[in-house]
Amino acid sequence: DTAVSQTPKYLVTQMGNDKSIKCEQNLGHDTMYWYKQDSKKFLKIMFSYNNKELIINETVPNRFSPKSPDKAHLNLHINSLELGDSAVYFCASSQDRQSYGYTFGSGTRLTVV
Amino acid sequence: AQSVTQLGSHVSVSEGALVLLRCNYSSSVPPYLFWYVQYPNQGLQLLLKYTSAATLVKGINGFEAEFKKSETSFHLTKPSAHMSDAAEYFCAVRRAGTALIFGKGTTLSVSS
């Protein structure tokens, strides 16, 4: 069983489209995260939810909207996609917001053309 | 604000040689520090973590790191490199009560 699973693994889309990336964890963790890894492999936190409540919202364009229907799921919806949104998006989870260890998904490679 | 700096974006070693990946942190209080590894086209895997217990931390795959407060460093070492160690390595610090902040990463290449 995959602990943190993301779908899709690859996503190629045109500028201006709207797309969603889904994340699910079966670890029973309370806290989930979205990270963006750019072409230089720099990882930056975007959002975090704790028990469906948004607790971190970094400086991210409001075209990005996270949604957590329950504590096992954290989805990322992106409106009006731009070339600069091309990156690998990683979902992660931790036991709670104070926990040290994060479990990462395998990533979603988004390419905007 | 807490942050980490990884010195050297690319490190190359021969198989069997010592691996040393450098990380310095900036923090006004003792931080929680981590090393993660990322293999090609995969997610990140925790190698080891420092949480203010022993200063010498042993991790998986033969890696270890030493927390040195006087040098604000948390360098990652492995006595003998293996081809399978080739990957991207990230040092990270946990900002109090929030999320992990990552360094820019170091690519480790291992040649035979």
Backbone of each chain as ProteinMPNN parsed JSONL, in Angstrom:
{"seq_chain_A": "DTAVSQTPKYLVTQMGNDKSIKCEQNLGHDTMYWYKQDSKKFLKIMFSYNNKELIINETVPNRFSPKSPDKAHLNLHINSLELGDSAVYFCASSQDRQSYGYTFGSGTRLTVV", "coords_chain_A": {"N_chain_A": [[0.841, -1.204, 0.0], [0.594, 2.138, -0.934], [1.791, 4.906, 0.879], [1.532, 7.748, 0.728], [-0.145, 8.949, -1.879], [-0.206, 10.322, -5.107], [-2.077, 11.731, -7.761], [-2.493, 12.981, -11.069], [0.569, 11.269, -12.124], [2.013, 12.409, -14.137], [1.377, 15.39, -15.938], [0.385, 17.123, -18.643], [-0.402, 20.139, -20.093], [-2.185, 22.88, -21.628], [-1.458, 26.4, -21.67], [-3.522, 28.529, -19.733], [-5.437, 26.675, -19.143], [-7.392, 24.888, -16.612], [-6.507, 22.835, -13.933], [-6.357, 19.923, -11.766], [-4.656, 18.373, -9.031], [-4.467, 15.437, -7.192], [-4.211, 14.201, -3.843], [-3.686, 11.63, -1.527], [-3.49, 10.152, 1.667], [-2.787, 7.241, 3.577], [-2.028, 6.94, 6.166], [-3.12, 7.806, 8.454], [-2.453, 10.302, 9.317], [-2.578, 13.702, 10.591], [-1.816, 16.064, 9.395], [-1.169, 17.683, 6.319], [0.67, 18.576, 3.338], [1.584, 20.748, 0.601], [4.217, 20.981, -1.642], [6.305, 22.753, -3.928], [8.545, 21.933, -6.45], [10.999, 23.405, -8.267], [12.589, 23.874, -11.523], [15.232, 23.956, -10.872], [15.38, 22.3, -8.803], [14.693, 23.322, -6.362], [12.878, 23.252, -3.395], [9.797, 24.364, -2.228], [7.565, 25.308, 0.31], [4.071, 25.381, -0.075], [1.338, 25.141, 0.826], [-0.353, 24.102, 3.847], [-2.38, 21.831, 5.607], [-4.143, 21.116, 8.556], [-5.953, 18.666, 9.896], [-8.083, 19.242, 8.11], [-8.051, 21.979, 8.244], [-6.765, 25.014, 7.033], [-3.461, 25.892, 7.615], [-1.032, 26.854, 6.822], [-0.21, 29.175, 4.414], [1.594, 30.087, 2.05], [3.3, 32.645, 0.131], [1.698, 32.47, -2.554], [0.354, 32.507, -5.828], [-3.107, 33.423, -6.162], [-4.342, 31.842, -7.956], [-3.879, 29.296, -7.322], [-5.479, 26.892, -5.473], [-5.963, 25.14, -2.611], [-7.693, 22.219, -1.416], [-9.264, 20.433, 1.141], [-11.064, 17.801, 1.624], [-11.332, 15.885, 3.587], [-9.317, 14.654, 6.33], [-7.582, 12.887, 5.193], [-7.153, 13.564, 2.617], [-5.798, 15.897, 0.317], [-6.172, 18.185, -2.039], [-5.048, 19.936, -4.973], [-5.907, 22.669, -6.789], [-5.481, 24.352, -9.803], [-5.894, 27.32, -11.451], [-6.15, 28.894, -14.695], [-3.588, 28.228, -15.951], [-0.083, 28.889, -16.176], [3.066, 29.251, -17.959], [5.136, 29.338, -16.113], [4.235, 27.785, -14.071], [5.008, 25.268, -14.454], [6.458, 22.499, -13.021], [7.509, 20.197, -10.43], [5.191, 18.899, -8.266], [4.854, 18.162, -4.928], [3.202, 16.217, -2.574], [2.85, 15.833, 0.932], [2.776, 14.3, 4.19], [2.323, 14.446, 7.78], [2.381, 13.198, 11.143], [1.252, 15.024, 12.98], [1.05, 18.626, 13.294], [3.315, 19.216, 14.706], [5.052, 17.199, 14.32], [8.111, 15.533, 13.416], [8.851, 13.958, 11.244], [8.232, 13.754, 7.822], [6.228, 12.211, 5.355], [6.593, 11.722, 2.002], [4.861, 11.996, -1.123], [5.268, 10.635, -4.458], [5.337, 12.607, -6.3], [4.038, 14.951, -8.755], [4.517, 15.678, -12.013], [4.149, 18.572, -13.591], [3.623, 19.997, -16.679], [3.393, 22.851, -18.519], [2.353, 23.982, -21.582]], "CA_chain_A": [[0.0, 0.0, 0.0], [1.324, 3.395, -0.993], [1.437, 5.701, 2.043], [1.048, 9.026, 0.204], [-0.266, 8.751, -3.318], [-0.608, 11.504, -5.875], [-2.51, 11.499, -9.134], [-1.709, 12.035, -11.87], [2.017, 11.339, -11.974], [2.43, 13.377, -15.154], [0.269, 16.213, -16.419], [0.794, 18.082, -19.664], [-1.596, 20.907, -20.396], [-1.917, 24.147, -22.299], [-1.639, 27.649, -20.917], [-4.894, 28.994, -19.595], [-6.327, 25.61, -18.649], [-7.529, 24.643, -15.181], [-6.214, 21.426, -13.639], [-6.279, 19.535, -10.354], [-3.802, 17.278, -8.602], [-5.061, 14.853, -5.992], [-3.293, 13.55, -2.904], [-4.339, 10.845, -0.485], [-2.58, 9.42, 2.554], [-3.465, 6.2, 4.362], [-1.223, 6.784, 7.372], [-3.837, 8.329, 9.608], [-1.842, 11.571, 9.725], [-3.482, 14.847, 10.691], [-1.32, 17.248, 8.686], [-0.738, 17.454, 4.949], [1.401, 19.704, 2.768], [1.951, 20.816, -0.807], [5.486, 21.623, -1.96], [6.623, 22.92, -5.344], [9.978, 21.807, -6.768], [11.202, 24.036, -9.57], [13.529, 23.225, -12.441], [16.536, 23.889, -10.202], [15.17, 21.35, -7.712], [14.417, 24.005, -5.113], [11.592, 22.865, -2.814], [9.206, 25.449, -1.461], [6.257, 25.02, 0.863], [2.97, 26.192, -0.607], [0.197, 25.097, 1.73], [-0.464, 23.007, 4.784], [-3.661, 21.671, 6.273], [-4.164, 20.266, 9.738], [-7.326, 18.235, 10.147], [-8.932, 19.974, 7.154], [-7.968, 23.426, 8.439], [-5.587, 25.627, 6.429], [-2.591, 26.474, 8.63], [0.062, 27.551, 6.149], [-0.546, 29.651, 3.084], [2.73, 30.917, 1.689], [3.037, 33.599, -0.944], [1.384, 31.689, -3.745], [-0.74, 33.175, -6.564], [-4.422, 32.914, -5.779], [-4.8, 30.848, -8.945], [-3.704, 28.006, -6.667], [-6.414, 26.755, -4.361], [-5.993, 23.811, -2.017], [-8.965, 21.818, -0.806], [-9.116, 19.228, 1.944], [-12.406, 17.314, 1.96], [-11.178, 15.183, 4.861], [-7.91, 14.778, 6.703], [-6.763, 11.969, 4.398], [-7.044, 14.063, 1.244], [-5.483, 17.306, 0.083], [-6.097, 18.374, -3.481], [-4.546, 21.245, -5.404], [-6.517, 23.1, -8.039], [-4.763, 25.494, -10.377], [-6.64, 27.998, -12.521], [-5.433, 29.732, -15.673], [-2.191, 27.791, -15.868], [0.952, 29.679, -16.846], [4.292, 28.494, -18.231], [5.931, 29.291, -14.886], [3.697, 26.804, -13.126], [5.65, 23.982, -14.737], [7.271, 22.103, -11.876], [7.044, 18.961, -9.797], [4.442, 19.213, -7.058], [4.908, 17.061, -3.979], [2.327, 16.172, -1.416], [3.48, 15.175, 2.073], [1.951, 14.283, 5.399], [3.001, 14.177, 9.037], [1.446, 12.755, 12.184], [0.557, 16.245, 13.336], [1.809, 19.806, 12.859], [4.568, 19.282, 15.447], [5.87, 16.01, 14.041], [9.363, 15.776, 12.726], [9.006, 13.193, 10.013], [7.25, 13.891, 6.752], [6.203, 11.183, 4.321], [6.321, 12.397, 0.734], [4.415, 11.284, -2.301], [6.297, 10.522, -5.503], [5.336, 13.825, -7.097], [3.3, 15.142, -10.008], [5.269, 16.568, -12.899], [3.23, 19.397, -14.383], [4.25, 20.728, -17.781], [2.461, 23.761, -19.181], [2.901, 24.3, -22.912]], "C_chain_A": [[0.869, 1.244, 0.0], [0.867, 4.307, 0.13], [0.837, 7.051, 1.633], [1.027, 8.895, -1.314], [-0.807, 10.01, -3.981], [-1.057, 11.065, -7.257], [-2.854, 12.813, -9.797], [-0.217, 12.16, -11.584], [2.61, 12.351, -12.965], [1.193, 14.109, -15.659], [0.826, 17.232, -17.388], [-0.454, 18.817, -20.108], [-1.216, 22.235, -21.032], [-2.124, 25.322, -21.35], [-3.105, 28.026, -20.887], [-5.865, 27.946, -19.086], [-6.378, 25.595, -17.13], [-7.297, 23.147, -14.942], [-6.169, 21.189, -12.138], [-5.316, 18.379, -10.17], [-4.371, 16.762, -7.286], [-3.997, 14.171, -5.145], [-4.102, 12.85, -1.829], [-3.282, 10.16, 0.363], [-3.378, 8.439, 3.405], [-2.722, 5.919, 5.66], [-1.949, 7.237, 8.629], [-3.264, 9.641, 10.128], [-2.868, 12.703, 9.725], [-3.097, 16.003, 9.772], [-0.813, 16.868, 7.302], [-0.193, 18.736, 4.347], [1.456, 19.593, 1.241], [3.261, 21.585, -0.925], [5.607, 21.714, -3.471], [8.132, 22.79, -5.518], [10.205, 22.344, -8.18], [12.285, 23.314, -10.368], [14.942, 23.137, -11.866], [16.482, 23.019, -8.957], [14.96, 22.017, -6.36], [13.001, 23.675, -4.653], [11.045, 23.993, -1.97], [7.827, 25.05, -0.976], [5.221, 25.948, 0.254], [1.849, 26.295, 0.421], [0.374, 23.962, 2.726], [-1.84, 23.028, 5.419], [-3.467, 20.763, 7.476], [-5.619, 19.927, 10.031], [-8.342, 19.085, 9.38], [-8.873, 21.491, 7.314], [-6.678, 23.96, 7.835], [-4.743, 26.295, 7.51], [-1.384, 27.178, 8.033], [-0.417, 27.926, 4.756], [0.548, 30.621, 2.693], [2.356, 31.841, 0.532], [2.899, 32.846, -2.258], [0.278, 32.428, -4.493], [-2.093, 32.584, -6.2], [-5.066, 32.069, -6.863], [-4.681, 29.433, -8.38], [-4.661, 27.924, -5.489], [-6.392, 25.317, -3.862], [-7.386, 23.518, -1.462], [-8.744, 20.511, -0.075], [-10.494, 18.752, 2.359], [-12.441, 16.524, 3.261], [-9.69, 15.116, 5.148], [-7.004, 13.824, 5.931], [-6.508, 12.475, 2.987], [-6.704, 15.545, 1.223], [-5.261, 17.471, -1.406], [-5.62, 19.788, -3.784], [-5.148, 21.574, -6.756], [-5.789, 24.348, -8.529], [-5.57, 26.056, -11.543], [-5.69, 28.733, -13.458], [-3.929, 29.446, -15.672], [-1.263, 28.639, -16.714], [2.207, 28.817, -17.038], [5.118, 28.309, -16.951], [5.404, 28.326, -13.836], [4.292, 25.423, -13.357], [6.639, 23.656, -13.63], [6.837, 20.706, -11.464], [6.393, 19.349, -8.475], [4.409, 17.967, -6.173], [3.898, 17.276, -2.868], [3.086, 15.441, -0.302], [2.511, 15.176, 3.238], [2.834, 14.046, 6.61], [1.945, 13.862, 10.09], [0.582, 13.914, 12.665], [1.464, 17.413, 13.008], [3.13, 19.944, 13.598], [5.519, 18.148, 15.09], [7.092, 16.342, 13.208], [9.398, 15.139, 11.343], [7.873, 13.421, 9.04], [7.353, 12.668, 5.843], [5.762, 11.854, 3.033], [5.713, 11.435, -0.279], [5.509, 11.298, -3.357], [6.262, 11.687, -6.486], [4.451, 13.776, -8.328], [4.077, 16.135, -10.851], [4.289, 17.276, -13.817], [4.03, 20.158, -15.439], [3.185, 21.554, -18.479], [3.087, 24.201, -20.502], [2.085, 25.401, -23.592]], "O_chain_A": [[1.767, 1.388, 0.829], [-0.337, 4.473, 0.324], [-0.221, 7.447, 2.123], [2.072, 8.747, -1.948], [-1.728, 10.66, -3.486], [-0.49, 10.146, -7.847], [-3.449, 13.683, -9.161], [0.203, 13.072, -10.871], [3.577, 13.049, -12.661], [0.115, 13.53, -15.789], [1.627, 18.091, -17.021], [-1.455, 18.193, -20.461], [-0.06, 22.655, -20.976], [-2.863, 25.237, -20.369], [-3.83, 27.869, -21.869], [-6.972, 28.267, -18.652], [-5.543, 26.193, -16.451], [-7.83, 22.305, -15.665], [-5.973, 22.112, -11.347], [-5.179, 17.518, -11.039], [-4.71, 17.535, -6.39], [-3.016, 13.637, -5.662], [-5.067, 13.395, -1.293], [-2.294, 9.646, -0.161], [-4.471, 8.74, 3.884], [-2.774, 4.81, 6.192], [-1.445, 7.068, 9.739], [-3.556, 10.046, 11.253], [-3.86, 12.685, 8.996], [-3.941, 16.823, 9.41], [-0.12, 15.865, 7.132], [-0.538, 19.837, 4.775], [1.384, 18.502, 0.674], [3.406, 22.684, -0.389], [5.086, 20.872, -4.202], [8.904, 23.451, -4.824], [9.676, 21.812, -9.156], [12.82, 22.29, -9.944], [15.753, 22.333, -12.325], [17.417, 23.0, -8.157], [15.039, 21.358, -5.323], [12.044, 23.8, -5.418], [11.738, 24.521, -1.1], [7.016, 24.523, -1.737], [5.459, 27.144, 0.089], [1.462, 27.389, 0.833], [1.123, 23.01, 2.502], [-2.391, 24.085, 5.727], [-2.729, 19.779, 7.424], [-6.415, 20.802, 10.373], [-9.323, 19.572, 9.942], [-9.567, 22.214, 6.6], [-5.605, 23.417, 8.097], [-5.232, 27.159, 8.239], [-0.776, 28.023, 8.691], [-0.956, 27.099, 4.02], [0.458, 31.819, 2.959], [1.233, 31.81, 0.03], [3.878, 32.622, -2.971], [-0.651, 32.931, -3.862], [-2.208, 31.383, -5.959], [-6.205, 31.627, -6.714], [-5.296, 28.495, -8.888], [-4.653, 28.787, -4.611], [-6.754, 24.391, -4.588], [-8.141, 24.419, -1.095], [-8.117, 19.591, -0.599], [-11.045, 19.243, 3.345], [-13.459, 16.499, 3.953], [-8.881, 15.484, 4.297], [-5.781, 13.94, 6.008], [-5.73, 11.878, 2.244], [-7.242, 16.338, 1.996], [-4.288, 16.963, -1.964], [-5.764, 20.704, -2.975], [-4.935, 20.863, -7.738], [-5.519, 25.272, -7.763], [-5.884, 25.345, -12.498], [-4.59, 29.135, -13.077], [-3.116, 30.335, -15.418], [-1.608, 29.053, -17.821], [2.385, 27.796, -16.373], [5.72, 27.257, -16.737], [6.062, 28.082, -12.824], [4.1, 24.514, -12.549], [7.543, 24.439, -13.338], [5.934, 20.112, -12.053], [6.995, 20.052, -7.663], [4.001, 16.885, -6.595], [3.768, 18.366, -2.31], [3.873, 14.534, -0.574], [1.553, 15.948, 3.271], [3.941, 13.52, 6.498], [0.775, 14.213, 9.945], [-0.642, 13.81, 12.748], [2.559, 17.203, 12.486], [3.992, 20.71, 13.168], [6.673, 18.148, 15.519], [7.106, 17.285, 12.416], [9.916, 15.724, 10.391], [6.7, 13.297, 9.391], [8.446, 12.158, 5.598], [4.7, 12.475, 2.972], [6.005, 10.24, -0.292], [6.559, 11.909, -3.161], [7.077, 11.744, -7.407], [4.157, 12.71, -8.868], [4.272, 17.285, -10.458], [3.681, 16.668, -14.697], [4.986, 20.866, -15.125], [2.193, 21.017, -18.971], [4.201, 24.722, -20.535], [2.398, 25.797, -24.714]]}, "seq_chain_B": "AQSVTQLGSHVSVSEGALVLLRCNYSSSVPPYLFWYVQYPNQGLQLLLKYTSAATLVKGINGFEAEFKKSETSFHLTKPSAHMSDAAEYFCAVRRAGTALIFGKGTTLSVSS", "coords_chain_B": {"N_chain_B": [[14.497, 34.615, 10.434], [14.364, 31.094, 10.19], [16.718, 29.161, 8.328], [18.484, 27.107, 5.933], [21.699, 26.515, 4.52], [23.196, 24.978, 1.866], [26.352, 24.015, 1.039], [27.945, 23.89, -1.957], [26.695, 22.794, -4.853], [27.037, 20.557, -6.267], [28.575, 17.504, -5.768], [31.206, 15.313, -6.327], [32.335, 12.015, -6.052], [34.513, 9.149, -5.777], [33.69, 5.679, -5.973], [33.657, 4.1, -2.839], [34.991, 6.129, -1.573], [35.081, 8.798, 0.899], [32.061, 10.439, 1.715], [30.998, 13.737, 1.95], [28.724, 16.064, 2.689], [27.741, 19.362, 2.901], [26.085, 21.439, 5.287], [24.799, 24.353, 6.618], [23.139, 26.095, 9.195], [20.849, 28.702, 10.036], [19.692, 30.098, 12.834], [17.922, 31.34, 15.602], [17.397, 29.922, 17.792], [18.019, 26.598, 19.075], [17.661, 24.432, 16.436], [15.442, 22.058, 14.76], [16.791, 19.676, 12.689], [17.26, 18.178, 9.473], [18.086, 15.611, 7.085], [17.309, 14.791, 3.818], [16.864, 12.497, 1.107], [16.65, 12.333, -2.416], [15.907, 10.268, -4.965], [16.209, 9.84, -8.531], [13.293, 10.906, -10.18], [11.64, 10.357, -8.031], [10.005, 10.673, -4.8], [10.84, 12.392, -1.706], [12.966, 11.011, 0.775], [13.415, 10.413, 4.191], [16.568, 10.654, 5.636], [17.92, 11.112, 8.069], [17.528, 12.681, 11.329], [17.899, 15.497, 13.51], [17.034, 16.241, 16.745], [17.641, 17.653, 19.057], [18.698, 15.793, 20.794], [21.138, 13.394, 20.966], [24.19, 14.621, 19.593], [25.517, 13.439, 17.503], [24.149, 11.907, 14.877], [22.769, 9.001, 13.617], [21.792, 7.598, 10.531], [19.84, 6.113, 7.899], [21.122, 3.712, 5.499], [23.853, 3.892, 6.082], [24.59, 6.532, 6.5], [25.507, 9.439, 8.421], [25.256, 12.293, 10.604], [26.569, 15.217, 12.137], [25.695, 17.426, 14.65], [26.813, 20.62, 15.172], [26.93, 23.106, 17.237], [28.59, 25.304, 17.684], [29.614, 25.807, 15.209], [27.408, 26.151, 13.721], [26.532, 24.015, 12.094], [25.563, 21.097, 10.208], [26.61, 18.714, 8.938], [26.551, 16.095, 6.507], [27.701, 12.772, 6.372], [29.322, 9.873, 4.973], [31.199, 6.992, 5.287], [32.075, 5.392, 3.128], [31.438, 5.594, -0.154], [28.804, 4.404, -2.241], [27.722, 3.245, -5.435], [24.97, 3.369, -5.569], [24.349, 5.497, -3.984], [24.198, 7.789, -5.406], [22.394, 10.653, -5.93], [20.011, 13.276, -5.156], [20.5, 15.426, -2.457], [19.023, 16.845, 0.366], [19.182, 19.289, 2.845], [17.308, 20.265, 5.677], [15.344, 22.458, 7.722], [13.2, 22.745, 10.498], [10.777, 25.042, 10.82], [9.477, 26.622, 13.608], [6.589, 25.072, 14.673], [5.549, 24.98, 12.143], [6.169, 24.323, 8.722], [8.631, 22.21, 7.055], [11.638, 23.713, 5.951], [13.584, 23.789, 3.145], [17.008, 23.371, 2.04], [18.903, 24.253, -0.925], [19.736, 21.979, -2.112], [22.033, 19.29, -2.912], [23.699, 17.692, -5.45], [24.817, 14.464, -5.594], [27.302, 12.696, -7.136], [28.577, 9.527, -8.033], [31.369, 7.823, -8.989], [32.773, 4.988, -10.681]], "CA_chain_B": [[13.816, 33.406, 9.969], [15.25, 29.938, 10.095], [17.015, 28.696, 6.985], [19.679, 26.292, 5.809], [22.512, 26.749, 3.331], [23.996, 23.83, 1.486], [27.538, 24.471, 0.342], [28.264, 22.978, -3.052], [25.481, 22.262, -5.486], [27.377, 19.286, -6.88], [29.735, 16.837, -5.18], [31.548, 14.073, -7.038], [33.277, 11.161, -5.332], [34.712, 7.814, -6.327], [33.119, 4.604, -5.161], [34.537, 3.752, -1.737], [35.53, 7.335, -0.946], [34.264, 9.48, 1.904], [31.069, 11.41, 1.267], [30.785, 14.849, 2.877], [27.809, 17.07, 2.158], [27.764, 20.407, 3.927], [24.862, 22.183, 5.565], [24.845, 25.289, 7.734], [21.809, 26.605, 9.505], [20.749, 29.984, 10.729], [18.55, 30.008, 13.723], [18.164, 32.003, 16.875], [17.229, 28.895, 18.813], [18.408, 25.289, 18.534], [16.635, 24.001, 15.479], [15.335, 20.661, 14.37], [17.454, 19.594, 11.391], [16.98, 16.938, 8.755], [18.617, 15.338, 5.76], [16.451, 13.982, 2.966], [17.451, 12.079, -0.16], [15.695, 12.194, -3.522], [16.403, 9.534, -6.117], [15.578, 10.349, -9.758], [11.856, 10.696, -10.416], [10.983, 9.855, -6.833], [9.789, 11.638, -3.733], [11.928, 12.534, -0.74], [13.026, 10.01, 1.826], [14.167, 10.902, 5.334], [17.799, 9.943, 5.953], [18.145, 11.224, 9.502], [17.037, 13.932, 11.897], [18.433, 15.96, 14.793], [15.955, 16.874, 17.503], [18.243, 18.117, 20.308], [19.177, 14.701, 21.646], [22.559, 13.194, 20.684], [24.673, 15.487, 18.516], [25.873, 12.595, 16.363], [22.913, 11.227, 14.489], [22.955, 7.961, 12.605], [20.612, 7.439, 9.704], [19.762, 4.909, 7.078], [22.108, 3.521, 4.421], [25.211, 4.175, 6.523], [24.839, 7.965, 6.636], [25.398, 10.061, 9.726], [25.474, 13.734, 10.604], [26.919, 15.733, 13.45], [25.233, 18.779, 14.946], [27.845, 21.409, 15.833], [26.335, 24.412, 17.517], [29.612, 26.356, 17.564], [29.829, 26.069, 13.783], [26.055, 26.145, 13.123], [26.604, 23.096, 10.964], [24.936, 19.772, 10.319], [27.128, 18.074, 7.724], [26.204, 14.686, 6.287], [28.861, 12.0, 5.956], [29.263, 8.426, 4.831], [32.61, 6.624, 5.171], [32.429, 4.761, 1.862], [30.339, 5.808, -1.104], [28.375, 3.326, -3.129], [27.089, 3.778, -6.647], [23.553, 3.595, -5.317], [24.164, 6.738, -3.221], [24.026, 8.912, -6.323], [21.05, 11.191, -5.751], [19.96, 14.662, -4.687], [20.397, 15.441, -1.005], [18.497, 18.108, 0.868], [19.182, 19.613, 4.259], [16.083, 21.0, 5.97], [15.127, 22.905, 9.091], [11.775, 22.892, 10.74], [10.355, 26.309, 11.392], [8.665, 26.279, 14.777], [5.154, 24.909, 14.523], [5.074, 24.983, 10.753], [6.636, 23.316, 7.776], [10.045, 22.084, 6.744], [12.248, 24.626, 4.988], [14.676, 23.029, 2.541], [18.114, 23.989, 1.335], [18.783, 24.182, -2.382], [20.069, 20.64, -2.565], [23.364, 18.945, -3.427], [23.693, 16.491, -6.277], [25.967, 13.596, -5.342], [27.647, 11.763, -8.206], [29.537, 8.527, -7.59], [31.976, 7.186, -10.154], [33.424, 3.701, -10.373]], "C_chain_B": [[14.827, 32.263, 9.864], [15.463, 29.565, 8.647], [18.236, 27.795, 7.034], [20.371, 26.63, 4.496], [23.334, 25.516, 3.062], [25.152, 24.332, 0.62], [27.934, 23.457, -0.711], [27.004, 22.394, -3.643], [25.742, 20.887, -6.085], [28.647, 18.746, -6.235], [29.962, 15.524, -5.931], [32.575, 13.305, -6.231], [33.443, 9.859, -6.105], [34.075, 6.794, -5.399], [34.135, 4.205, -4.093], [35.125, 4.943, -1.012], [34.555, 7.901, 0.064], [33.292, 10.439, 1.225], [30.913, 12.467, 2.351], [29.913, 15.873, 2.177], [27.563, 18.091, 3.265], [26.436, 21.142, 4.036], [25.111, 23.075, 6.773], [23.455, 25.864, 7.957], [21.906, 27.969, 10.142], [19.492, 29.92, 11.571], [18.893, 30.681, 15.037], [17.997, 31.038, 18.05], [17.65, 27.564, 18.23], [17.293, 24.743, 17.659], [16.48, 22.493, 15.45], [15.852, 20.584, 12.933], [17.291, 18.21, 10.774], [17.833, 16.839, 7.501], [17.647, 14.407, 5.057], [17.215, 13.628, 1.701], [16.335, 11.934, -1.199], [16.383, 11.465, -4.67], [15.641, 10.002, -7.353], [14.122, 9.925, -9.876], [11.134, 10.073, -9.226], [10.747, 10.988, -5.848], [10.977, 11.67, -2.795], [11.811, 11.498, 0.368], [13.887, 10.541, 2.962], [15.384, 10.022, 5.584], [18.04, 9.933, 7.461], [17.635, 12.576, 9.995], [17.727, 14.217, 13.228], [17.322, 16.702, 15.51], [16.408, 17.188, 18.918], [18.561, 16.995, 21.289], [20.684, 14.554, 21.375], [22.988, 14.051, 19.505], [25.127, 14.696, 17.3], [24.671, 11.717, 16.057], [23.205, 10.204, 13.405], [21.646, 7.767, 11.847], [20.629, 6.137, 8.93], [20.889, 4.884, 6.054], [23.52, 3.937, 4.799], [25.559, 5.647, 6.66], [24.759, 8.399, 8.1], [25.671, 11.547, 9.601], [25.765, 14.179, 12.031], [26.445, 17.17, 13.599], [26.335, 19.501, 15.717], [27.309, 22.825, 16.013], [27.331, 25.539, 17.294], [29.851, 26.745, 16.109], [28.509, 26.246, 13.036], [26.02, 25.238, 11.909], [25.924, 21.777, 11.271], [25.321, 19.012, 9.047], [26.805, 16.586, 7.692], [27.436, 13.942, 5.794], [28.49, 10.534, 5.788], [30.687, 7.972, 4.554], [33.0, 6.118, 3.78], [31.247, 4.853, 0.906], [30.073, 4.564, -1.938], [27.676, 3.948, -4.322], [25.627, 4.137, -6.401], [23.276, 4.852, -4.488], [23.968, 7.948, -4.113], [22.579, 9.389, -6.301], [21.163, 12.669, -5.414], [19.721, 14.618, -3.189], [19.982, 16.834, -0.545], [18.643, 18.174, 2.382], [17.923, 20.441, 4.522], [16.039, 21.372, 7.442], [13.639, 23.052, 9.294], [11.521, 24.203, 11.441], [9.348, 25.994, 12.486], [7.184, 26.238, 14.45], [4.658, 24.871, 13.105], [5.825, 23.967, 9.929], [8.15, 23.284, 7.644], [10.461, 23.105, 5.697], [13.498, 23.932, 4.456], [15.788, 23.916, 2.029], [17.958, 23.732, -0.153], [19.226, 22.85, -2.953], [21.502, 20.5, -3.051], [23.239, 17.658, -4.211], [24.966, 15.706, -5.999], [26.137, 12.645, -6.523], [28.708, 10.811, -7.677], [30.068, 7.807, -8.828], [32.708, 5.919, -9.737], [34.915, 3.768, -10.644]], "O_chain_B": [[15.985, 32.462, 9.495], [14.544, 29.633, 7.83], [18.934, 27.727, 8.046], [19.732, 26.98, 3.503], [24.084, 25.057, 3.923], [24.943, 24.989, -0.399], [28.225, 22.303, -0.397], [26.322, 21.59, -3.006], [24.809, 20.138, -6.377], [29.664, 19.436, -6.164], [29.037, 14.738, -6.139], [33.569, 13.871, -5.776], [32.631, 9.514, -6.964], [33.941, 7.021, -4.196], [35.312, 3.996, -4.386], [35.703, 4.785, 0.064], [33.377, 7.546, 0.091], [33.65, 11.153, 0.289], [30.719, 12.144, 3.523], [30.323, 16.477, 1.186], [27.228, 17.745, 4.398], [25.765, 21.425, 3.043], [25.575, 22.615, 7.816], [22.699, 26.086, 7.011], [22.932, 28.334, 10.716], [18.386, 29.715, 11.071], [20.022, 30.595, 15.519], [18.418, 31.331, 19.169], [17.645, 27.402, 17.01], [16.145, 24.611, 18.084], [17.273, 21.753, 16.033], [15.404, 21.334, 12.066], [17.199, 17.206, 11.48], [18.247, 17.848, 6.931], [17.219, 13.389, 5.601], [18.104, 14.365, 1.274], [15.233, 11.475, -0.896], [17.324, 11.983, -5.272], [14.529, 10.514, -7.227], [13.771, 8.759, -9.697], [10.147, 9.355, -9.388], [11.221, 12.108, -6.035], [12.004, 11.046, -3.062], [10.72, 11.161, 0.827], [14.976, 11.063, 2.721], [15.263, 8.806, 5.727], [18.324, 8.891, 8.052], [17.352, 13.482, 9.211], [18.088, 13.302, 13.969], [16.742, 17.651, 14.983], [15.649, 17.011, 19.871], [18.679, 17.236, 22.49], [21.428, 15.52, 21.546], [22.247, 14.196, 18.532], [25.126, 15.218, 16.185], [24.243, 10.901, 16.873], [23.825, 10.523, 12.391], [20.558, 7.771, 12.424], [21.341, 5.192, 9.271], [21.524, 5.903, 5.781], [24.308, 4.3, 3.926], [26.717, 5.981, 6.912], [24.04, 7.804, 8.903], [26.247, 12.004, 8.613], [25.273, 13.595, 12.998], [26.758, 18.026, 12.772], [26.745, 19.052, 16.787], [27.246, 23.618, 15.074], [26.974, 26.599, 16.781], [30.243, 27.875, 15.816], [28.513, 26.471, 11.825], [25.549, 25.623, 10.839], [25.736, 21.398, 12.427], [24.478, 18.712, 8.201], [26.791, 15.914, 8.724], [28.138, 14.42, 4.902], [27.519, 10.03, 6.352], [31.333, 8.52, 3.661], [34.106, 6.376, 3.306], [30.193, 4.261, 1.138], [30.974, 3.799, -2.282], [27.11, 5.038, -4.231], [25.115, 5.102, -6.968], [22.121, 5.235, -4.304], [23.61, 9.023, -3.63], [21.658, 8.634, -6.612], [22.254, 13.238, -5.389], [18.864, 13.88, -2.703], [20.509, 17.85, -0.999], [18.278, 17.244, 3.101], [17.52, 21.235, 3.673], [16.618, 20.694, 8.292], [12.906, 23.435, 8.382], [12.011, 24.43, 12.548], [8.455, 25.171, 12.287], [6.598, 27.228, 14.011], [3.456, 24.742, 12.878], [6.088, 22.86, 10.397], [8.851, 24.205, 8.064], [9.765, 23.34, 4.709], [14.369, 23.535, 5.23], [15.56, 25.059, 1.635], [17.009, 23.08, -0.589], [19.101, 22.618, -4.155], [22.107, 21.456, -3.535], [22.736, 16.654, -3.705], [26.069, 16.23, -6.153], [25.228, 11.887, -6.862], [29.623, 11.222, -6.963], [29.3, 7.251, -9.614], [33.192, 5.792, -8.612], [35.625, 2.782, -10.443]]}, "name": "protein", "num_of_chains": 2, "seq": "DTAVSQTPKYLVTQMGNDKSIKCEQNLGHDTMYWYKQDSKKFLKIMFSYNNKELIINETVPNRFSPKSPDKAHLNLHINSLELGDSAVYFCASSQDRQSYGYTFGSGTRLTVVAQSVTQLGSHVSVSEGALVLLRCNYSSSVPPYLFWYVQYPNQGLQLLLKYTSAATLVKGINGFEAEFKKSETSFHLTKPSAHMSDAAEYFCAVRRAGTALIFGKGTTLSVSS"}
